[in-house]
């Protein structure tokens, strides 16, 4: 998540300057042939061009709205995870007691039970984040050629590469026993099995009389909420924005940029000898605007791909961890995740 209020000119140029390598030559080709070689037939009336441009803008706008909805839904899901996690910590602390047990256990044993349930949940948070960052076939980092290379570089410099140390310190092995860690990491969906292990633990606590029927049901409902949250995240991660919307907007923009010099050259020729050359900078500018519109949607549609536009899952998980460990009375807490380069992961 980018936390800077506005993009700087330098950041915009860093992310888009490579497109000028092909925009400028193409924007120059038609005016040169028109003005120097004298190929006056290389022109298209601007009116049909304006209609095409309007249609393309509407189509790209639809795609960008859909991409934003995916990103905002992902943020709402993680907001719900934050709320449900706090509810889990408070409920575990309040419900797991000696109240319904004939033979009381020590306060230290009660504390260890609560700690086990809360720490396992913290492990679930970081495990879910790790699973959501697995690269899918359609994501940028999994593409061949310049797109994949650029995506890998952006991940390293402005994404998950900046928080490798923090992510390593949040590994599941730090929150569950060694035996449990070995068993769970062999499963195909470790996050799912962690919640199931929580349910098994609750059943055992109920049999021991540390929670009654009502409290058992209430705690299980919270676990069910975690399954719902995880399923929603997996739906966004594993079902892409339909390719007919994502890819066709790119095709339409390419067609429009291809046609643009033919329309602008004829339009600026009416301004005289020097005006004819103004078609070059204006073609580059307008083409760049449409390229930017495409890139905004393209990099927003996948909110779990380890780049600067991602949902800050590590930061949210660390915030939850701090809250839950404070509920346990701990004072030696991990530091909150800080933004690096105006990017919060």
N, C-alpha and C positions, 0 to 999 in steps of 0.2 A: 504494500500500500504506500503510495507516494503521499507524504505529509506536507510537502511544500505547497503554499497557497497557489502559486502560479508557476508555470513552466518558464524557465529562463531561455533566452535566445540560444545560448550555448547548448542546453540540453535538447532543444528541438532540433538543432542542426546535427548534434551527435547521433540522434536516432533516425534522422531522415536524409542527411546529406548524401548518402550513397545513392539515393534515387535520382539525384541531379546528373549522375553519370550517364543515364540514358534519356532523361527528360530534355536536357539542353541540346544534345545532338539532334534528336527528333524534332524539337521545336524550331531548330535552325534550318533543317533540311528543306522544308517546303518554302519558306520565305526566300532562301537562297535561289532555289530553282525558279521561283516566281519573279524575283527582282533582277537576278544576274543573268540567268539563262533565257528569261523571257517566256517561260511557260505559263502564260496567263490562264490557261485552262485548268490549272491546279487550284481551283477555288470552289467553294460550296457556299451558297447563301446562308447567312447566319440564322435566319428564322428556323429552319428545320434543325439546325445545330442546337439552338436554344431549347427546342422541344425535347430533343434527345437528352440534353443535359438536365433538364427538369425531371424527366422520367428516371434517369439514373440517380439523381439526388434523392428522390422519393424512395427508390428501392434500397439505396444504401442507408437511408434514414431508418427504414423498417428493420434492416439487419442490425444496425447499431442499437436501436431500442430493444431488440430481442437479446442482444449481447449484454446490455446493461441490466436487463431483468434477470438474466442468469447470475450475473455478478452480485446484484443486490439480494437475490434470494439466498445465495451462498452466505452473504454477510448476516442475513436474518437467521439462518440456520445456526451459525456459530454464536449469534447472540442468544439463541434459545439454549444452546449447549452451556453457555456461561450461567444462565439462570437455573437450569436443571442441575448443574454441578453444584452450585451453592446450596440448592435445596437438598441434594444428596448429602453433602457434608453436614448440614444442620440436622437433617433427619437421622443420620447415623449417630451423630453425637447425642441426640435426644432420645432415640428409640432403643439403642443397645444399652441395656441397664440390667441391674440385679432385681428389678422390681417384681418380676414374675417367677423368680427362681427361689426354691425352698432353701437350697444350700448355696449360700452366697459365694461368689468368687471375688478375688481381690480387685481393688481399683486398678492395679497395674495390668491385670489380665483383661479387664474391660477396655482399658486404654489401648492395649495391643490389638484387640479385635477391631476397634474403631480405626486405628491406624492402618491395619491391613486392608480394610474396605476402602478407605479414603486413598491410600497410596496406590492401590490397584486401579482405582478410577483415574488418578493422575497419569498412570502408565497408559491407560486407555486413550486419554487425550493425545498424548504424544504419538502413540501407535497409529491412531486414526489419521493424524496429520501426515505421518510418514507414508501410509498407504495411499493417501490422496495425492501425494506428490509423485507416485509412480507414473512415468510418462506413457501416455496413450498414443495409439497409432496416428491420430490426426493432429496431435499437438506439435508446436513449432520445433521443439528440441528433437523430435523424431523424424524430421524431414531431411531429405538429402540436399546436398549443394549449399549455396549461400544462406538459405533460410535456416537450416539446421545449425550451421556454423555460427551465424549471428545470434540465434537463440541460446546456444550453449555459452557464448561469450556474455550475453546479457544475464543469464542465470548466475554466472560466476562473479560478475562485477556489480550487478545491481539486484540480485535475487538471493537464492538460497546459498550461494557461495559465500555471502557475507556473514552467515550465521552458522557455519559448519561446527564451530567450537561449542556454541550454545546447544545446537541440536544433538551433538554427541553426548553432552552432559545430561541430556534429557532422555537417554535410552531407557527402554523398558526394564532392563536388568537392574536399574537403580530403584525400582518401585515394587518389585515382586521378588519372591525367593528364587534362588538359583534353579531349584528343581522345577518350579512353576514356569520360569522363563524358558527353560529348555523345552518343556512340553508345549507351551503356547506358541513359540516361534516356529515349531514344526508344522503348525496348522496353516491352511491356505489363507484364512482370514483371521489373523490374530486378534484384531479388535473385536470381532464378533465373539470369539471364544473367551475373551476377557470378561465381557458382560455375562456370558453364560457361567463363568467361574464365580462371578459375584452372586448369581442366583443360587448356585450350589452352596455357597457359603451362607447365604441367608437361610436356606433350608436347614442347614446344620445348626445354625444359631437358634432357629425355632425349635428344633428337637432338643436343644440343650436348655431351653427355657429362658434364653437371653432376650428374645423378642416374642410377643404374643401374636395371635392370628391377625389382628387388625394391623399391627405395625409391620408384620411380614408382608401383608398385601400392599400397604402403602409404599414400602421400600421397593417391592417388585414393580409397582406402577412407574416409579422413577426409572428403573432399569429399562422398562418398556419404552419410556420416552427417549432414552439413549439409543435404543435400536431404531426408533423413528428418525432421530436426528442423523444417525449414521447412514440410514437408507437414503435419506434425502441428499446427503452429500455425495453418496455413491451414484445416485441418479444423475446429478450434474456432471460428475467426473466421467462416467462411463457412457453417457449418451450425449453426443456432440450437438451443437447447433446444426440442424439439418443441412447437409452439404448443398442442396439445391439453392438454399438462401446464401450460404457463406460463399460458395464458389462462383455462383452466377453474378453476384455483385462485383466480384473481381473481374470477371469477363466483360461486364457492361462498362466498367470504368476503363478497361484497356481499349475497348472499341471507341469510347468517347474521346479518350486522349489521342488515339490514332487520328480521329477525324478533326480534332480541334484546330490544328494548324491550317487546314484547308479553309475553315470558316473564318478564322481571325485574320489570316493574311489578306483575304479579299476585303474584309471590313476595314482594316487599317490602311489599305491602299488608297482609300478615299481621302486620307489626310495628306497625301502628297508623297514626295520622294522620301523624306526622312520618316514620315509616319509609317511607311511600309515596314520598316525594321522594328517598330514597336510591337509587332506581332510576336517576336521571339520572347521578350521578357514576360509579356502577358500570357502567352501560351504556357511558359514554364510555371508561372505563378498559379494559374487556374488548374493546371495539371497537378501541381503539388498539393493544392487544396483537396482535390478529389482523392489523391493518394493518401493524404492524412486521414480523410474520412474513412477510407477503407481500413487503414492500420488501426485506428481507434477501436473499431468494432472487432477487428481480427484478433487483437491482443486482449480484449475484454471478455470474449466469449468463453474463455477457459480460466476460471478464477483459482484453479488449483494446479498451476503448472510451474511454480517456483520462480516467477518473475516479479518485477517491481509492481505490477498491477494486481497481484494476488491478494486474497484475503489474508490478513496478518495472523495466521493460525498459531504460529509459535508464540507471538506476543500474547494472544488471548489465552493460550494454554498456560503460559507462565503466570499470567494474572490469576487464573483459576487456582493454580498450584499454590500461590502465595496465600490466597484467601482460605483454602482448605487447610493448609498447614497451620495457619494462625488459629483456625478453629480447634486444632489439636493442642494449642498452647505452645507451639514451637516459636522460638525467637531467632534461630539461625536459618534465615530464609534466603532463597536464591534472589539475585537481583532481577528487576524487570528487564525485559528485552528493550534495548535502546535502538532508535533509528540510526541507520548508517547511510550516509550519502543521501539524506532525506527520504530514505525508503525504510519502512517498518515491515518486517517479515513475521 
